[in-house]
Amino acid sequence: MATAEHPLSHYDPTSVPSGAGRRFALVVSEWNREVTDALRAGARETLLKHGVEEADILETWVPGSFELALGAQLLLEQEALDGVICLGSVVRGETPHFDFVCQGATQGIMAVGLKFSLPVIFGLLTDDTMQQAKDRSGGKHGNKGVDCAVAVLKMAALKNR
């Protein structure tokens, strides 16, 4: 959880393996696009910073966060990838829809990673308010997309160790 005491996006760059020669995909939800585009930008910038070539970053958009898992699975079936970052944002509303989307997306993303034995990173913000989502996608708490890029680089290195 991002807080003033534990902000997102603060990491030791020397602890991150190089992404040179690796291919990654970003699967991004169109829902809450202001938030998800900021997550996408943070992830992309971090991958590039750590040696991934522009041509080796594949991006695709899906309608919502529930579709992130299938988007990741379809890409892994079609492309030679070292990992996928799933980026979405669900903001709590007045109905249980939030719970169903969050639970389904969480289980789906985990299942795809286990099915392919590749890092499929969970970059789904699950916030109570839109302001909280903005704070975690480049605002006062940092950018979860950066953290997800660091995670995919570390897990890809672990897979190839």
Backbone bond lengths (Angstrom), bond angles and torsions (degrees), N, CA, C in turn:
res aa  C-N    CA-C-N  psi(-1)  N-CA   C-N-CA  omega(-1)  CA-C   N-CA-C  phi
1 M - - - 1.441 - - 1.521 108.87 -
2 A 1.322 115.86 132.93 1.456 120.29 178.83 1.520 110.00 -83.12
3 T 1.297 114.97 130.07 1.463 121.67 175.82 1.523 107.52 -142.41
4 A 1.305 115.74 176.57 1.466 119.25 176.89 1.525 110.48 -60.03
5 E 1.340 117.01 -31.92 1.467 121.14 -179.46 1.526 112.20 -81.65
6 H 1.316 117.62 -22.08 1.468 122.07 -178.07 1.531 109.12 -136.94
7 P 1.324 117.13 76.61 1.457 119.33 -179.06 1.528 111.85 -73.86
8 L 1.317 115.56 154.42 1.451 121.25 173.06 1.528 108.50 -74.60
9 S 1.295 116.50 166.67 1.466 124.11 170.57 1.521 114.85 72.30
10 H 1.318 120.04 1.97 1.459 121.18 176.26 1.525 108.13 -98.57
11 Y 1.324 115.50 112.64 1.459 120.14 -178.60 1.518 108.33 -148.42
12 D 1.300 115.52 163.95 1.451 121.95 178.01 1.532 107.85 -87.74
13 P 1.324 118.92 107.36 1.464 120.65 -177.80 1.526 113.64 -58.12
14 T 1.324 117.01 -26.14 1.464 119.25 -179.59 1.522 112.13 -73.34
15 S 1.344 116.98 -12.98 1.463 120.32 179.60 1.524 112.42 -90.94
16 V 1.328 116.70 -0.16 1.463 120.77 -175.73 1.521 109.87 -100.59
17 P 1.332 117.26 124.50 1.461 120.16 178.28 1.525 111.36 -65.14
18 S 1.302 115.89 153.58 1.461 121.21 177.03 1.532 109.84 -66.54
19 G 1.306 115.03 144.00 1.457 120.69 175.00 1.516 112.46 -99.37
20 A 1.316 117.36 6.72 1.467 121.08 -178.65 1.522 110.24 -57.15
21 G 1.318 115.64 132.03 1.459 121.17 178.74 1.513 114.36 81.01
22 R 1.298 118.44 3.12 1.472 122.10 -179.95 1.525 109.56 -107.13
23 R 1.344 114.87 154.43 1.474 122.31 177.92 1.520 109.22 -118.87
24 F 1.321 115.10 134.15 1.457 121.24 179.96 1.518 110.41 -132.86
25 A 1.320 114.75 156.62 1.462 120.55 175.10 1.520 109.55 -121.92
26 L 1.313 114.60 146.58 1.449 122.83 171.17 1.522 106.76 -112.28
27 V 1.318 116.05 121.91 1.465 121.79 174.59 1.519 105.61 -108.66
28 V 1.334 115.82 118.78 1.455 120.99 -168.75 1.521 110.56 -124.46
29 S 1.318 115.64 134.09 1.459 122.01 178.37 1.528 110.94 -76.76
30 E 1.332 116.08 135.43 1.467 121.47 174.90 1.528 111.64 -73.93
31 W 1.326 116.96 -23.95 1.463 120.97 -178.77 1.525 109.15 -70.54
32 N 1.321 117.58 136.02 1.473 123.13 -174.59 1.522 110.21 58.14
33 R 1.316 115.05 48.52 1.467 122.29 -171.43 1.526 113.79 -57.62
34 E 1.315 118.61 -33.43 1.469 119.93 178.41 1.529 110.04 -57.78
35 V 1.312 115.64 -40.22 1.463 121.50 179.79 1.524 110.74 -75.90
36 T 1.329 116.75 -48.33 1.465 119.41 -174.30 1.519 112.58 -69.17
37 D 1.335 117.29 -31.42 1.459 118.91 176.76 1.527 110.73 -67.97
38 A 1.327 117.16 -35.47 1.468 120.56 175.98 1.528 110.68 -67.06
39 L 1.330 117.59 -39.03 1.471 121.08 175.79 1.528 110.02 -62.27
40 R 1.336 115.51 -44.99 1.465 121.63 179.29 1.523 110.48 -58.66
41 A 1.318 116.59 -46.18 1.462 120.78 -178.92 1.533 110.86 -62.84
42 G 1.323 117.44 -41.23 1.467 120.73 178.21 1.515 112.29 -63.88
43 A 1.326 116.27 -42.64 1.469 120.31 179.29 1.525 110.88 -65.99
44 R 1.312 116.62 -46.53 1.474 121.60 -178.65 1.535 110.36 -60.84
45 E 1.305 116.98 -48.30 1.463 121.56 -179.27 1.531 111.09 -59.44
46 T 1.314 116.63 -39.94 1.465 120.73 -178.83 1.524 111.03 -70.14
47 L 1.320 117.87 -40.98 1.467 120.13 176.43 1.522 110.57 -60.58
48 L 1.314 116.58 -45.23 1.466 120.36 178.94 1.528 111.15 -62.51
49 K 1.311 116.37 -42.02 1.476 121.57 179.56 1.521 111.53 -58.66
50 H 1.342 116.20 -30.33 1.465 120.31 -176.50 1.531 112.37 -104.29
51 G 1.330 116.64 27.27 1.453 120.40 167.00 1.509 118.18 96.39
52 V 1.321 118.64 -1.48 1.462 119.77 177.40 1.529 107.53 -75.90
53 E 1.315 116.52 132.67 1.464 121.30 179.09 1.528 110.14 -75.34
54 E 1.314 115.25 146.97 1.470 121.63 178.49 1.537 111.21 -50.31
55 A 1.334 116.11 -44.60 1.473 120.67 -178.34 1.525 112.62 -67.27
56 D 1.317 117.54 -14.95 1.467 121.38 -178.53 1.525 113.24 -98.56
57 I 1.330 116.34 13.97 1.464 121.83 174.89 1.521 107.60 -116.30
58 L 1.301 115.21 111.84 1.462 122.37 179.05 1.519 108.12 -98.30
59 E 1.315 116.90 133.06 1.463 120.67 178.03 1.514 110.04 -119.99
60 T 1.315 115.26 139.63 1.454 119.98 172.43 1.519 108.53 -144.44
61 W 1.313 114.61 147.51 1.464 121.48 -179.10 1.523 108.85 -108.92
62 V 1.312 115.96 142.26 1.465 122.72 175.35 1.535 107.84 -122.82
63 P 1.331 118.13 159.61 1.465 119.89 -174.08 1.528 114.93 -59.04
64 G 1.330 117.02 -43.00 1.461 119.48 -176.59 1.513 111.09 -150.64
65 S 1.317 115.82 -178.93 1.461 120.61 -177.76 1.519 112.87 -67.63
66 F 1.321 117.53 -29.98 1.460 120.22 178.89 1.531 110.85 -62.70
67 E 1.324 116.95 -28.63 1.461 122.07 -177.59 1.527 113.72 -87.04
68 L 1.315 118.46 -1.72 1.467 120.98 -178.74 1.531 112.23 -58.41
69 A 1.316 116.99 -44.52 1.475 120.43 -176.13 1.526 111.23 -63.61
70 L 1.314 117.40 -46.26 1.464 119.15 179.37 1.522 110.54 -66.27
71 G 1.326 117.57 -38.66 1.457 119.91 175.97 1.522 111.16 -57.80
72 A 1.322 116.96 -44.93 1.468 121.16 178.08 1.528 110.76 -63.12
73 Q 1.312 116.89 -44.22 1.467 120.75 -178.83 1.526 111.05 -62.67
74 L 1.329 117.20 -44.77 1.463 119.83 179.98 1.525 111.22 -61.91
75 L 1.314 117.67 -41.40 1.460 120.06 178.12 1.523 111.50 -64.83
76 L 1.322 116.86 -42.10 1.463 119.71 179.86 1.530 111.95 -66.28
77 E 1.317 117.08 -28.13 1.469 120.71 175.95 1.526 111.88 -74.60
78 Q 1.331 116.78 -26.28 1.468 121.15 -172.70 1.523 114.30 -104.10
79 E 1.317 117.61 -22.21 1.466 121.38 -171.94 1.529 111.02 -126.34
80 A 1.314 115.41 150.73 1.472 120.56 171.97 1.528 106.84 -85.61
81 L 1.322 116.70 104.93 1.458 122.71 -175.20 1.522 110.80 -125.55
82 D 1.322 115.16 153.61 1.457 121.25 174.70 1.520 111.88 -96.50
83 G 1.331 116.85 -9.84 1.453 120.81 178.30 1.518 111.28 171.95
84 V 1.319 114.42 165.23 1.462 122.12 -179.44 1.523 108.22 -133.58
85 I 1.318 115.67 139.63 1.460 121.55 173.38 1.525 107.11 -111.44
86 C 1.322 116.18 122.29 1.467 122.30 177.77 1.528 108.03 -99.29
87 L 1.333 116.39 122.94 1.465 121.62 -175.52 1.525 110.51 -123.49
88 G 1.322 115.35 124.11 1.458 120.18 179.19 1.510 111.30 -154.20
89 S 1.322 114.77 174.21 1.455 120.93 179.75 1.521 108.98 -147.33
90 V 1.326 115.51 122.41 1.458 121.56 175.76 1.522 106.89 -120.80
91 V 1.325 115.88 125.47 1.463 121.26 179.73 1.519 107.78 -109.89
92 R 1.324 115.28 130.19 1.465 121.38 -176.81 1.529 110.05 -57.30
93 G 1.300 114.75 137.34 1.465 121.14 176.54 1.514 110.15 -118.44
94 E 1.316 115.02 -153.56 1.463 120.74 -175.85 1.520 113.22 -94.25
95 T 1.328 117.99 -1.77 1.463 121.28 -177.16 1.526 109.67 -123.85
96 P 1.325 117.64 169.97 1.471 120.32 178.33 1.531 114.18 -72.63
97 H 1.309 118.74 1.45 1.464 122.29 179.86 1.530 111.32 -51.44
98 F 1.328 117.41 -41.71 1.462 123.62 178.12 1.531 110.30 -52.34
99 D 1.317 116.48 -48.73 1.469 120.87 -177.10 1.517 111.76 -63.63
100 F 1.335 116.76 -42.23 1.462 120.44 -178.79 1.527 111.40 -67.19
101 V 1.324 117.00 -43.63 1.466 120.10 179.46 1.526 110.38 -64.74
102 C 1.315 116.95 -46.57 1.473 119.96 -178.43 1.525 111.78 -62.86
103 Q 1.330 116.47 -44.64 1.464 119.70 -179.56 1.525 111.03 -65.51
104 G 1.329 117.20 -45.35 1.460 120.43 -179.90 1.516 112.34 -63.46
105 A 1.328 116.47 -43.72 1.466 119.99 179.88 1.523 110.89 -64.65
106 T 1.310 116.61 -42.73 1.465 121.19 179.91 1.525 111.21 -60.32
107 Q 1.317 116.36 -51.41 1.464 120.03 -179.09 1.521 111.74 -65.56
108 G 1.333 116.37 -38.90 1.462 120.17 -178.95 1.521 112.24 -65.77
109 I 1.318 117.12 -45.25 1.462 120.71 -179.55 1.526 110.30 -63.19
110 M 1.321 116.88 -43.11 1.463 120.01 178.06 1.534 110.66 -62.46
111 A 1.321 117.25 -42.93 1.464 121.33 -178.51 1.524 111.74 -62.30
112 V 1.317 117.73 -40.02 1.467 120.53 179.87 1.525 110.16 -65.02
113 G 1.304 117.64 -43.71 1.460 120.00 178.13 1.517 112.26 -60.07
114 L 1.322 115.71 -43.79 1.460 119.23 179.52 1.527 111.59 -68.62
115 K 1.331 117.36 -38.12 1.472 121.34 179.41 1.525 111.52 -60.57
116 F 1.323 117.05 -43.04 1.457 121.21 -175.97 1.522 113.12 -96.10
117 S 1.316 117.32 -5.84 1.460 122.21 -177.43 1.526 110.88 52.66
118 L 1.331 114.19 44.60 1.458 122.52 178.12 1.523 108.68 -135.63
119 P 1.332 117.24 155.60 1.458 118.16 177.38 1.529 111.38 -67.74
120 V 1.301 115.44 120.69 1.463 123.52 172.11 1.526 103.97 -122.90
121 I 1.309 115.76 104.52 1.456 122.45 -166.31 1.520 111.45 -89.75
122 F 1.322 114.45 134.99 1.457 124.13 -178.29 1.527 109.67 -85.89
123 G 1.312 116.29 101.19 1.454 121.71 179.03 1.517 110.92 -116.62
124 L 1.310 116.01 47.17 1.461 121.92 -177.70 1.522 108.99 -101.84
125 L 1.329 116.11 114.92 1.457 120.42 173.41 1.522 108.46 -78.30
126 T 1.311 116.45 131.44 1.470 122.10 179.75 1.523 107.29 -125.57
127 D 1.314 115.06 86.41 1.459 121.05 -171.01 1.524 112.37 -110.85
128 D 1.327 114.71 159.49 1.462 121.01 177.22 1.520 112.16 -80.42
129 T 1.338 117.41 -28.66 1.462 120.98 -178.28 1.524 110.34 -136.40
130 M 1.311 115.60 159.53 1.460 120.44 176.51 1.532 110.32 -63.94
131 Q 1.319 117.53 -34.40 1.462 119.58 178.72 1.526 111.15 -62.59
132 Q 1.319 117.35 -40.20 1.464 119.86 176.72 1.528 110.34 -61.16
133 A 1.323 117.40 -41.03 1.467 121.14 178.95 1.528 110.60 -63.25
134 K 1.330 116.97 -43.24 1.465 120.49 178.28 1.523 111.11 -64.70
135 D 1.325 116.95 -37.59 1.463 121.24 179.10 1.520 111.78 -63.65
136 R 1.329 117.94 -25.40 1.467 123.06 -176.10 1.533 112.62 -104.25
137 S 1.325 116.25 4.73 1.474 120.38 179.23 1.520 110.09 -125.33
138 G 1.317 114.74 43.36 1.451 120.92 178.05 1.517 113.42 115.33
139 G 1.319 116.91 1.81 1.455 121.37 179.44 1.514 112.23 -92.40
140 K 1.315 115.59 -147.94 1.465 120.54 -171.34 1.530 114.42 -65.30
141 H 1.317 117.94 -18.53 1.470 119.65 178.94 1.528 112.59 -101.39
142 G 1.324 118.09 6.55 1.457 120.38 179.21 1.514 111.93 98.00
143 N 1.326 116.39 -154.97 1.462 121.45 -175.57 1.528 109.68 -138.24
144 K 1.309 115.96 113.97 1.469 121.76 179.91 1.527 111.53 -61.19
145 G 1.326 118.04 -25.57 1.463 120.35 177.03 1.519 112.14 -61.65
146 V 1.322 116.96 -36.36 1.466 121.86 176.75 1.532 109.28 -62.47
147 D 1.325 116.01 -47.96 1.467 120.57 179.88 1.523 111.73 -59.95
148 C 1.319 116.27 -38.49 1.466 120.30 -179.59 1.524 111.35 -67.37
149 A 1.340 116.78 -38.15 1.467 119.69 177.61 1.526 110.69 -65.61
150 V 1.308 117.22 -41.46 1.464 120.82 176.76 1.531 109.31 -61.25
151 A 1.330 116.85 -43.15 1.466 120.78 -179.40 1.523 111.66 -63.10
152 V 1.338 118.13 -43.45 1.461 119.62 -178.10 1.530 110.60 -66.80
153 L 1.325 117.65 -36.61 1.466 120.23 177.51 1.529 111.15 -65.53
154 K 1.317 116.38 -43.28 1.465 119.97 179.56 1.526 111.47 -66.69
155 M 1.311 117.20 -41.11 1.467 120.02 -178.76 1.519 112.19 -72.45
156 A 1.335 117.56 -34.36 1.469 120.44 176.07 1.531 109.78 -64.66
157 A 1.329 116.28 -39.43 1.465 119.70 177.26 1.520 110.53 -65.76
158 L 1.327 116.67 -40.35 1.462 120.24 177.50 1.523 111.19 -62.07
159 K 1.331 116.60 -42.62 1.470 121.29 179.59 1.522 110.65 -59.95
160 N 1.313 117.18 -37.83 1.467 121.54 -175.51 1.513 113.90 -93.52
161 R 1.317 117.11 7.12 1.464 121.24 -179.25 1.500 111.41 -76.12
